[in-house]
Amino acid sequence: MPSHQFQCEAAVRYLPEASDPQAPLYVFAYTITIRNVGDVAAQLIARHWEIEDVQGRVQVVDGLGVVGQQPLLQPGEAFQYSSSAPLQTPMGIMSGHYFCVGVDGHRFEAPVPAFVLRAEGGNGGAAWY
């Protein structure tokens, strides 16, 4: 039976030059690496993100592809892209998944494990991280 699987990893950094804590606005850049660890070529079609700040406010982001692309990954291939997320608090958490389709028509989701968005020196009073 064919294996349909993407593995996703995230790297995050705070962007103080784009942020304004007085507003309040905290901007975070993140880079996602998506690797096809299955044995079937598959295409990333859409994304779903949930971004939660320490006040419990949740932003849901759904859309086609990532950064205007819908990459087709052969087994062993990886795709990397960078984007950003704004928050009203110095900390938050982000998670989601990608909707993918194998070249054989099989549909599957590729989860992105939750990752923390944290401005240096700010804990926002959050105990849930």
N, C-alpha and C positions, 0 to 999 in steps of 0.2 A: 504494500500500500504506500503510495507516495506521501512524502512529508512536506507540509506547507507550513513554514515557520520563519518569521522575521524576529531578530533579536534587536532591541532598542536600548541605547544608552544615552544619557544626557550629561552635559557639562554646563555649569552655570557660573555667571559672574555678574556682580552688581555694577551698574553704570552710574557712578556719582555725577559725571559730567552731564548726563541726560536727566538727572533726578533733581527734584526740588522739595526737600522735606517740609518746607513751610507751606506748600500747596495743599495737602501733602501728595507727593508723587515720587515713587521709587521705581526705577526702571531696571530690569534685569535682562541680560542677553543670555541666550541658551543655544547650545549646539547639540543637535541630535545626530547620532550615528545609527543608521538602520542597516543591518546585515542580514542577508538571506542565508540562514543556517539550515534551510530545508534542502530537498533535492529536486524541487520543481521551480522553474522561473515564475516570478509573480510580480504584479504591478501594484504599487500603492495608489489607491484611488481617492481616498478621502481621509480627513482627520477629525478627531473629537478631543477637545481639551477641557479640563475643569481646573480652574485656577482659583484657589481660596486664600483670602488674607486672614490675619489673626482676629479680625472682627467677625469672621464667619461669612463674609460676603463672597459669593461664588460667581465667577464669570465663566460662561460656557461658550466655547468657540468651536463651530463646526464649519467645514469647508472642503472644497475639492482640492486634492493634492496638497503639496507643501511648497511654499515660496514659488507658486506658479508652475510647478512641475508635478508630474505623475510618473515617477521613475519605475522602469521595469528592471528588476534585479535578477540576474542569473544566480544559480546556486554559488555561494561563496563571495558574491559581489556585495559591496557596501555603497551606501549613499549617505552623504553628510550635508546638513544645511544648518544655517543659523537664523535666528529670529529673536524677538524680544517680547517681554510681557511687562505691562505697567501695573503697579499696585498702589493702594492708598496707605499701606502700612509697610514697615521695614522688613516684614517677614511674611511668607506665604508658602503654599505648597501647590505643586502642579502635577497633574497626572492625566493620562488619556490613552487613546489607542488609534491605530490606523486601520482602515477598512481596506483589505487587499483582495486581489483576484489572481489565482494561478492561471498560467497559460492553458491549463486543462479545464478552466471554468470554475474550479473550486473556490468558494469564497471563505475568507477567514479574517479574524481580527488579530492585530499585533499589538499587545499591550505595551505601554511606556510606563515603567515603574515610577511611582511618585518620587519627585525630587523637590528639595527645599530651595526656596528663594529667600536669601537673607542678606540684608545690607550689613556691611562691616560695622561693628560696634552697636548694632541695634537688636534688641530682642523683642521689642514691642510688647513686653509683658506676657509673652506667650509661653505657656507651660505644655502645650500639646505637641511640641516638636521634640 
